[in-house]
Structure formats: C-alpha cells, structure tokens
Amino acid sequence: MEHHIPSNKKKAFFGRPFKITDIEKCFEFAYEMCFGNGHHRNHRSGGDLTRDGKEQFANTFQGKLGEIAFSYELLNNGITEFSAIDFNVYGKGIWDDSDFIINDKKISIKTCPSFGNLFLLECKDWNNNGEYIPNLNNGSAHYDYHILIRIYPDLKGKLKNFNTKEELKEFVFKQKFLYDIPGCCSINTLKHIIKKKRIIYKGVLLNGKIPMDADNYYIYADELKSLDLLYAQLK
C-alpha cells in the first residue's frame, strides 16, 4: 500500500540561515542529551524501529534548531515577549512540556527535513481532544498551535561513525544549515483531522519509497495556515 503526496499539496523550500552561535548551542544540547547525561527515547510512539545514537542526535539537534528558527521569526514580526528556549538537559521520564508560551498560548514545534511536505503526529501520542497524552498527568497536554519547520540538510543518514565529540562537531559544522516554515495549524484543526481519522498507517510506503514506522495523523504542507494569522493572534 502506498501514499503519494499530490504535487499541488507541496511547498518549495526557501531556506534562511542560522547564526553560528545558535548552531553551537543546539549541538552542545543534542550531544549532551544523546551521549551525555540526558535521555532521548529510541523509538517512535507505536513504532518498531530502534533509533541509534546518531539518529537520536540528528533528531534532537534538528528539533532544537526548529525552536531557534521560530524565535527568529517571532522577533522579525515584532513579538519580543515569549518563553525562553529550554536548553536544560533532562534525564529519563522528564521533558519540557511546551516549546513556546506566548500570551498564554502554548505552541509546539514540529520539524522535518527540507524536502518534507507533511505535518505528521504519531497517533498514539494524541487523544480525541487534540491533547498530548504523555503530558496528561502534569496538566500540560494542551497545545494551542503547532508549527511545522523544515531544516536543511537532513543529518539522518549522513552522520558517519565517529570516535570523539570533536569529530562529530567538525562534520556538523561543515554543513550550511537553513530553515523555512510552511505554516501552522490550531488545536481545532488537529481535532478535526483526528475526528476524520486522517491517518497514514504503519507500513504504508510514502511516495512508494519510505515505509511508515507508526500510524500518523497528517496534514499536507500546502494545507497549513499562514503564520501571519498566528502572529495576529499572539500580538
């Protein structure tokens, strides 16, 4: 079984650069989380594939770059008051419960590679109210908005074996990292796609190539709302 993304649902990637100092912060955070005192889960909710340290590092690094990217866009659009990006290193069973809080609105950042054209959320992580199940017990399961941010290049599959932190850092800093933001969705949109069971199921070949490791709710990149609408809500 296959799932193909229609050409009219795709968005071209228009990359913008990161500051070197911010790439440095993200590297140190991801390294400590994956190879130091932190903890990062090695599989997706509902998935079977185990992610090794290199893939965990790539995912963690990319995710934190996404938060940095969104902070750039907030500042560029005149929004200067928002929660600080969390670079704390957490152990197993502890994690930050939201990416941004702005005017009491909780915002989650979702990242994917630059060629990605799907906003995906693992089905087992979300209930029918659009709440993040792992956070239900701490009262922080509600997210008002979800932002999709694409990162270039995709480090997964590119990271070679390395013996030291310095070798990994040298490879990472040879890359030119860019980002763009296709759009966002509200919790109401998320509840709608959950109700409609808009799912790409585990095992389905995405574009005939990549098998899905877990059931995922999905929205095409071209269906996401403009961030201008979000900024208006946050000001």
C-alpha positions as CSV (number, residue, x, y, z in Angstrom):
1,M,0.0,0.0,0.0
2,E,1.3,3.5,-0.9
3,H,0.6,7.1,-0.1
4,H,1.6,9.7,-2.6
5,I,1.7,13.5,-1.9
6,P,-0.2,15.4,-4.6
7,S,2.0,17.9,-6.4
8,N,-0.4,20.7,-5.6
9,K,0.0,20.0,-1.9
10,K,3.7,20.5,-1.9
11,K,5.6,23.7,-1.0
12,A,9.0,24.7,-2.3
13,F,11.8,25.2,0.3
14,F,13.1,28.7,0.7
15,G,15.9,28.5,3.2
16,R,17.0,31.1,5.7
17,P,20.3,30.9,7.6
18,F,21.0,30.3,11.3
19,K,23.5,32.2,13.5
20,I,26.7,30.2,14.2
21,T,26.3,30.8,17.9
22,D,22.9,29.2,17.9
23,I,24.1,26.2,15.9
24,E,26.7,25.8,18.6
25,K,24.1,25.8,21.4
26,C,22.0,23.3,19.6
27,F,25.0,21.0,19.0
28,E,26.0,21.1,22.7
29,F,22.4,20.4,23.8
30,A,21.9,17.5,21.4
31,Y,25.2,15.9,22.2
32,E,24.6,16.0,26.0
33,M,21.1,14.7,25.6
34,C,22.1,11.8,23.4
35,F,25.7,10.9,24.6
36,G,25.9,12.6,27.9
37,N,23.7,12.9,31.0
38,G,20.4,13.3,29.1
39,H,17.9,10.8,27.8
40,H,16.1,10.7,24.4
41,R,13.7,7.9,23.6
42,N,15.0,5.5,21.0
43,H,11.7,4.7,19.2
44,R,8.5,6.5,18.0
45,S,5.2,6.0,19.7
46,G,3.7,2.9,18.1
47,G,6.9,2.3,16.1
48,D,9.1,-0.8,16.0
49,L,12.4,0.7,14.6
50,T,15.1,1.5,17.2
51,R,16.9,4.7,16.7
52,D,20.7,4.5,17.4
53,G,22.7,7.3,19.0
54,K,23.4,9.0,15.7
55,E,19.8,9.2,14.6
56,Q,18.8,10.4,18.1
57,F,21.4,13.1,17.9
58,A,20.2,14.2,14.4
59,N,16.5,14.3,15.6
60,T,17.4,16.2,18.8
61,F,19.7,18.7,17.0
62,Q,17.1,19.3,14.3
63,G,14.3,19.8,16.8
64,K,16.2,22.4,18.8
65,L,17.2,24.2,15.5
66,G,13.4,24.4,14.8
67,E,12.8,26.2,18.1
68,I,15.6,28.7,17.3
69,A,14.1,29.2,13.8
70,F,10.7,30.1,15.2
71,S,12.3,32.5,17.7
72,Y,13.9,34.3,14.8
73,E,10.5,34.7,13.1
74,L,8.8,35.9,16.2
75,L,11.4,38.7,16.6
76,N,11.2,39.6,12.9
77,N,7.4,40.0,13.4
78,G,7.6,42.3,16.4
79,I,6.9,39.6,19.1
80,T,9.6,40.0,21.7
81,E,8.0,38.5,24.8
82,F,8.0,34.7,24.8
83,S,9.3,31.9,27.0
84,A,13.0,31.2,26.7
85,I,14.2,28.3,24.7
86,D,14.8,25.4,27.1
87,F,18.4,24.1,26.8
88,N,18.2,22.1,30.1
89,V,19.3,18.5,29.8
90,Y,16.7,16.1,31.2
91,G,17.1,12.5,32.4
92,K,14.7,9.7,31.6
93,G,11.0,10.4,32.3
94,I,11.4,14.2,32.4
95,W,11.0,16.6,29.4
96,D,10.0,20.2,28.8
97,D,6.2,20.3,28.3
98,S,5.9,23.0,25.7
99,D,8.2,24.7,23.2
100,F,6.9,28.2,23.5
101,I,4.4,30.1,25.7
102,I,3.3,33.5,24.2
103,N,0.4,35.5,25.7
104,D,-0.8,32.3,27.5
105,K,-0.8,30.4,24.2
106,K,1.1,27.1,24.1
107,I,2.9,26.4,20.9
108,S,4.5,23.1,19.8
109,I,7.3,23.0,17.2
110,K,7.5,20.0,14.8
111,T,10.5,19.7,12.5
112,C,11.1,17.7,9.3
113,P,13.8,17.7,6.5
114,S,13.7,20.4,3.9
115,F,12.1,18.0,1.3
116,G,9.2,17.2,3.7
117,N,5.7,18.1,2.7
118,L,3.8,16.5,5.5
119,F,3.0,17.7,9.1
120,L,2.9,14.4,11.0
121,L,1.9,13.5,14.5
122,E,2.1,9.9,15.9
123,C,-1.4,8.7,16.6
124,K,-0.6,7.1,19.9
125,D,0.6,10.4,21.3
126,W,-2.7,12.3,20.9
127,N,-6.3,11.8,22.2
128,N,-9.6,12.9,20.6
129,N,-9.3,16.3,22.2
130,G,-6.1,17.0,20.5
131,E,-4.1,16.7,23.8
132,Y,-0.6,15.3,24.0
133,I,-1.1,12.0,26.0
134,P,2.4,11.9,27.7
135,N,1.6,15.2,29.4
136,L,-1.9,14.4,30.6
137,N,-0.7,13.7,34.2
138,N,1.1,17.1,34.6
139,G,-1.7,19.2,33.2
140,S,0.3,20.4,30.2
141,A,-1.3,18.3,27.4
142,H,-3.0,21.2,25.6
143,Y,-1.2,23.0,22.7
144,D,-3.0,25.9,21.0
145,Y,-0.9,25.8,17.9
146,H,1.5,23.5,16.1
147,I,4.2,24.9,13.8
148,L,6.0,22.9,11.0
149,I,9.6,23.9,10.4
150,R,11.8,22.4,7.7
151,I,15.6,22.0,8.2
152,Y,18.3,21.7,5.6
153,P,20.4,19.5,5.5
154,D,18.8,16.3,6.9
155,L,21.6,14.9,9.1
156,K,19.9,11.5,9.4
157,G,21.8,9.0,7.2
158,K,24.6,11.5,6.7
159,L,26.3,11.0,10.1
160,K,29.3,8.7,9.8
161,N,30.9,6.8,12.6
162,F,32.9,9.0,14.9
163,N,35.2,8.3,17.9
164,T,35.1,11.7,19.6
165,K,32.9,14.7,20.1
166,E,35.3,16.8,18.2
167,E,35.0,14.5,15.1
168,L,31.2,14.8,15.2
169,K,31.4,18.6,15.7
170,E,33.7,19.0,12.8
171,F,31.4,17.2,10.5
172,V,28.3,19.1,11.7
173,F,29.9,22.5,11.3
174,K,30.9,21.8,7.7
175,Q,27.1,21.9,6.9
176,K,25.2,25.1,6.0
177,F,22.0,24.9,8.0
178,L,18.9,26.6,6.6
179,Y,15.2,26.6,7.6
180,D,11.8,27.6,6.4
181,I,8.3,27.5,7.9
182,P,5.5,26.1,5.6
183,G,2.8,27.1,8.1
184,C,0.9,26.2,11.2
185,C,-2.3,24.5,12.5
186,S,-4.5,25.2,15.5
187,I,-5.8,22.7,18.0
188,N,-9.2,22.9,16.3
189,T,-7.6,21.7,13.1
190,L,-5.8,18.9,14.9
191,K,-9.1,17.7,16.5
192,H,-10.7,17.8,13.0
193,I,-8.1,15.5,11.4
194,I,-8.3,13.2,14.4
195,K,-12.1,13.0,14.1
196,K,-11.9,12.4,10.4
197,K,-9.2,9.7,11.0
198,R,-6.8,11.3,8.5
199,I,-4.1,8.8,9.0
200,I,-1.2,7.4,7.1
201,Y,-0.9,3.9,8.6
202,K,2.1,2.0,9.7
203,G,3.8,0.1,6.9
204,V,2.4,2.3,4.1
205,L,5.0,3.3,1.6
206,L,5.3,7.1,1.5
207,N,5.7,8.1,-2.2
208,G,6.4,4.5,-2.9
209,K,9.8,4.6,-1.1
210,I,9.7,5.1,2.7
211,P,7.7,2.7,4.9
212,M,5.9,4.5,7.8
213,D,7.1,3.2,11.1
214,A,4.0,4.2,13.0
215,D,0.4,5.4,12.4
216,N,0.5,9.2,11.9
217,Y,-2.2,11.9,11.6
218,Y,-1.2,14.1,8.7
219,I,-1.7,17.5,7.0
220,Y,-0.2,18.5,3.7
221,A,2.3,21.4,3.8
222,D,0.1,23.4,1.4
223,E,-2.9,23.0,3.7
224,L,-1.2,24.6,6.7
225,K,-2.3,28.2,7.6
226,S,-0.1,31.2,7.1
227,L,1.9,32.3,10.2
228,D,0.6,35.8,9.6
229,L,-2.7,34.6,11.1
230,L,-0.8,33.2,14.1
231,Y,1.2,36.4,14.7
232,A,-2.0,38.4,14.7
233,Q,-3.3,36.2,17.5
234,L,-0.2,36.5,19.5
235,K,0.3,40.3,19.4
